[in-house]
Amino acid sequence: MEYKQLGNSALNVSRLSLGGMSFHTEEQARPIIHEALDLGINYFDTADLYDKGENERIIGKLLKEQRQHIILATKVGNQWREDGSGWDWNPSKTYIKAAVKESLKRLQTDYIDLYQLHGGTIDDPIDETIEAFEELRQEGWIRAYGISSIRHNVIREYVQRSKIISNMMQYSLFDRRPEEFALDHLANHSVGVLVRGGIAKGLLANKAARAYLGHEISVVKEVQDLLDGQLSGEQQRGHLALAYCWQHPAVASIVIGASSAEQLRQNAEAIKHQPLDLRLYQELQANTPRWQYEKHR
C-alpha cells in the first residue's frame, strides 16, 4: 500500500481507502474490514446518516482494537427526523456539536480523525459551521475537519475562510467535472481530495453497460471498450479507471465500497498500475465525455 499526506495535516492516508456506506451488518462488514487492514488500508470512512448511525456502530466496533493504527472519518449535517421519515439539512453549530458526541459513542472512540461536513450550500451559516468545527478541534474531539462537496461556490468559501484539510467529491472517467475547477483549486491551497465514485458503481470495473449520470448506454459502452483495449497482463478495467483518478496531484485517496474481500483485493491491485503512462492518460482524456457543472458556480 502507498500513503499520502492529506492536505497540510498530520494525517497520512492509504491511497485506497474503505467506505462503509454499504455495510448493514457486522457479519457482512467483518471480512471486508479484516481484508482492508491486511492490505494496509488505514483510512475508513462513514457518516452518521448511514443506516441512522448503525453504520458508525458497526465500523466502530470492528475497528476498536485497531484504533491507534487507523484514520477514522465520519460526516455530519444531515439530521434524521424523529419519526424516521427522512432527514433535513442542518449545518448549525448547535447540531454539529451535539451530533459529534453521538458519533463518538457509536464509534467507541474519544476522538475522530477527520470530521466532514456532509454537503453544504452557499446559503448556510458558513462562519457558524466553521466555528463549530474549530471548537471541536481545539477541544480535542476531532483532529481535523473537511467538507464533502462538488459545488464551486461552497468549495471557494471553505478554502478561503476555514482550515479544511480535505474535500470529498465524486470523480471518475464518467464524471470529470472536478477537472474544470475544483482539483486545481484545492491542490493550489493544499487541500487533499478524497475521491468517491471512482469506478462509477462498477461500470468502470466489471459491470455491464447501462445509462449513467446522463450518459447514454452507448457512451458508457464506448468508454468500457476503450479501457478494455488498453489492458495488458493481469490488468483489469477498474485498475485503469482508478489510476486515472490518482493521476491528479490533488487526489490523496480513493474511497471505495466493497461487497466482498475479494473485490477489495482486486481493486487494491490498481496501486501497481499507477501512475498511468502520459500517452494513455491523454488518450483517456481525449476520448471520454467531459462536461461542466451548470449550478452552484
C-alpha positions in Angstrom: 0.0 0.0 0.0 1.1 3.6 -0.6 0.2 6.5 1.6 -0.1 10.2 1.1 -0.4 13.3 3.3 -3.9 14.5 3.5 -3.8 18.2 2.7 -1.4 20.0 5.0 -2.4 17.8 8.0 -0.5 15.2 10.0 -2.8 12.5 8.6 -1.2 10.1 6.1 -3.9 8.1 4.3 -3.7 5.0 2.3 -4.1 5.8 -1.4 -7.0 3.3 -1.5 -9.5 3.6 1.4 -12.6 1.9 2.5 -16.1 3.5 2.6 -18.6 1.7 4.8 -21.9 3.0 3.4 -22.9 -0.4 2.1 -22.3 -2.2 5.4 -25.6 -3.2 7.1 -24.4 -5.9 9.4 -21.3 -6.9 11.4 -21.2 -10.2 9.6 -21.1 -8.5 6.2 -18.5 -6.0 7.2 -16.1 -8.1 9.2 -14.3 -10.0 6.4 -14.0 -6.9 4.3 -12.6 -4.8 7.1 -10.1 -7.5 8.0 -9.0 -7.7 4.4 -8.6 -3.9 4.3 -6.4 -4.0 7.3 -4.3 -6.8 5.8 -3.9 -4.8 2.6 -2.6 -1.8 4.6 -5.7 0.4 4.2 -5.7 2.8 7.1 -8.5 5.2 6.2 -12.1 4.2 7.0 -15.0 6.5 6.1 -18.6 6.5 7.4 -21.3 9.0 8.3 -23.9 9.5 10.9 -26.5 9.4 8.1 -25.9 5.9 7.0 -28.5 3.5 8.5 -29.3 6.1 11.1 -26.0 5.7 12.8 -25.9 1.9 12.7 -23.0 2.1 10.1 -20.9 4.1 12.6 -21.6 1.5 15.3 -20.6 -1.4 13.1 -17.4 0.2 12.0 -16.5 1.4 15.4 -16.9 -2.0 16.9 -14.9 -3.8 14.3 -12.1 -1.3 14.3 -11.9 -0.7 18.1 -8.8 -2.9 18.6 -7.0 -1.2 15.7 -8.0 2.4 16.7 -4.4 3.7 17.2 -3.3 2.4 13.8 -6.2 3.8 11.6 -7.6 7.1 10.5 -11.3 7.2 11.3 -13.6 9.6 9.4 -17.2 10.4 9.6 -19.6 13.1 8.5 -22.3 15.4 9.9 -25.0 17.8 8.7 -27.9 15.5 7.8 -30.3 15.3 10.7 -32.7 12.4 10.9 -36.3 13.4 11.7 -37.7 12.0 14.9 -40.3 9.9 13.1 -37.6 8.4 10.9 -39.3 9.5 7.7 -36.2 11.2 6.3 -33.6 13.8 7.1 -33.1 17.5 6.9 -30.0 19.6 6.3 -28.7 21.1 9.5 -25.2 22.8 9.4 -25.8 24.7 12.6 -23.2 24.9 15.4 -25.6 23.6 17.9 -26.4 20.5 15.9 -22.8 19.8 14.9 -21.5 20.0 18.5 -24.3 17.7 19.7 -24.0 15.2 16.8 -20.3 14.7 17.3 -20.9 13.3 20.8 -23.4 10.7 19.5 -20.9 9.7 16.7 -18.2 9.3 19.2 -20.4 6.9 21.3 -21.3 4.8 18.3 -17.7 4.7 17.0 -16.5 3.7 20.5 -13.7 6.3 20.4 -12.8 9.5 22.2 -11.8 11.4 19.1 -12.4 11.4 15.3 -9.5 11.9 13.0 -11.4 13.6 10.2 -14.9 15.1 10.7 -16.6 16.2 7.5 -19.5 18.4 6.6 -21.7 16.1 4.6 -22.8 18.6 1.9 -23.4 22.3 2.2 -24.9 25.2 0.3 -23.8 28.8 -0.2 -26.8 29.9 1.9 -25.6 28.0 5.0 -24.4 30.0 8.1 -20.8 29.1 7.0 -19.0 31.1 9.6 -21.1 29.4 12.3 -20.4 26.0 10.8 -16.7 26.7 10.7 -16.7 27.9 14.3 -18.3 24.6 15.4 -15.5 22.6 13.7 -12.8 24.8 15.0 -14.1 24.5 18.6 -14.3 20.7 18.3 -10.7 20.6 17.1 -9.5 22.9 19.9 -11.4 20.8 22.4 -9.8 17.6 21.2 -12.9 15.8 19.9 -11.6 15.9 16.3 -8.1 16.1 14.9 -9.1 17.8 11.6 -12.1 18.7 9.5 -13.1 18.8 5.9 -16.1 19.0 3.6 -17.9 16.8 1.1 -19.0 19.0 -1.8 -18.9 19.3 -5.5 -20.2 22.9 -5.5 -17.7 25.5 -6.7 -19.2 28.3 -4.6 -19.1 26.2 -1.4 -15.6 25.0 -2.1 -14.3 28.5 -2.6 -15.8 29.8 0.7 -14.4 27.0 2.8 -11.0 27.1 1.2 -10.9 30.9 1.8 -12.5 31.0 5.3 -11.6 27.8 7.1 -8.8 25.4 7.8 -10.3 22.4 6.0 -7.7 19.8 5.1 -9.9 17.7 2.7 -12.8 17.7 0.3 -14.6 14.5 -0.7 -16.1 14.6 -4.2 -17.3 12.4 -6.9 -14.7 11.9 -9.7 -14.3 9.4 -12.4 -13.9 9.0 -16.2 -17.7 9.3 -16.3 -17.7 12.4 -14.1 -14.8 14.7 -14.9 -16.5 17.9 -13.7 -13.9 18.3 -10.9 -11.2 18.9 -13.6 -12.7 22.2 -14.6 -12.0 24.0 -11.3 -12.0 22.0 -8.1 -9.0 19.8 -8.4 -6.5 22.5 -9.3 -8.0 25.0 -6.8 -7.8 22.5 -4.0 -4.3 21.5 -4.9 -3.1 25.1 -5.0 -4.4 25.6 -1.4 -3.1 22.3 0.0 -6.5 20.7 0.5 -6.5 17.0 -0.2 -9.2 15.4 -2.3 -10.9 12.2 -1.3 -12.5 10.7 -4.3 -15.8 8.8 -4.2 -17.4 7.0 -7.2 -14.1 6.3 -8.9 -15.3 3.2 -10.6 -18.8 4.6 -11.2 -20.9 2.0 -9.4 -18.9 -0.8 -11.1 -19.4 0.5 -14.6 -15.7 1.2 -14.8 -14.9 -2.2 -13.4 -16.8 -5.3 -14.5 -20.5 -4.4 -14.6 -22.4 -4.3 -17.9 -23.0 -1.0 -19.6 -26.1 1.0 -18.7 -27.1 4.7 -18.7 -25.3 6.6 -16.0 -25.2 10.3 -15.0 -27.0 11.4 -18.1 -24.6 9.4 -20.4 -26.4 7.1 -22.8 -25.6 3.4 -22.7 -23.7 3.7 -26.0 -21.3 6.2 -24.4 -20.8 4.1 -21.4 -20.0 1.1 -23.6 -17.5 3.1 -25.7 -15.6 4.1 -22.5 -15.6 0.5 -21.3 -14.3 -0.7 -24.7 -11.6 2.0 -24.7 -10.3 0.8 -21.3 -10.5 -2.9 -22.3 -8.4 -2.1 -25.3 -5.6 -0.7 -23.2 -5.3 -3.7 -20.8 -2.2 -5.8 -20.6 -1.2 -8.7 -18.5 -3.4 -9.1 -15.4 -4.8 -5.6 -15.6 -8.5 -5.1 -15.2 -10.7 -2.2 -16.4 -11.1 -0.9 -12.8 -7.3 -0.7 -12.4 -7.0 1.9 -15.2 -10.1 3.8 -14.0 -8.7 4.2 -10.5 -5.2 5.1 -11.8 -6.8 7.8 -13.9 -8.2 9.4 -10.7 -4.9 9.1 -8.8 -3.1 10.9 -11.7 -4.1 14.4 -10.4 -1.8 15.5 -7.6 -4.8 16.8 -5.6 -6.1 13.3 -5.0 -4.9 11.8 -1.7 -7.1 8.7 -1.6 -9.9 7.0 -3.5 -12.7 5.8 -1.2 -14.4 2.7 -2.5 -17.0 0.4 -1.2 -16.7 -3.4 -1.5 -19.2 -6.2 -1.4 -16.6 -8.8 -0.7 -13.0 -9.2 0.5 -12.0 -10.5 -3.0 -13.5 -7.4 -4.7 -11.5 -5.1 -2.3 -8.3 -7.1 -3.0 -8.8 -6.8 -6.8 -9.3 -3.0 -6.5 -6.1 -2.8 -4.4 -4.2 -4.2 -7.3 -4.7 -0.9 -9.1 -2.0 0.6 -6.9 0.5 -1.4 -9.0 -0.7 0.2 -12.3 -0.3 3.9 -11.5 0.8 6.4 -12.5 -0.5 6.0 -16.0 1.7 6.4 -19.0 1.3 10.0 -20.1 0.2 8.9 -23.6 -2.6 6.7 -22.1 -3.7 9.4 -19.7 -4.0 11.9 -22.5 -5.9 9.4 -24.7 -8.4 8.7 -21.9 -8.9 12.4 -21.5 -9.4 12.9 -25.3 -11.9 10.1 -25.6 -14.1 10.3 -22.6 -17.0 12.7 -22.0 -16.3 15.9 -20.2 -19.0 18.3 -19.0 -19.2 21.1 -16.6 -21.3 22.0 -13.6 -24.2 24.2 -14.5 -25.2 25.3 -11.0 -23.5 26.5 -7.8 -20.7 28.2 -9.6 
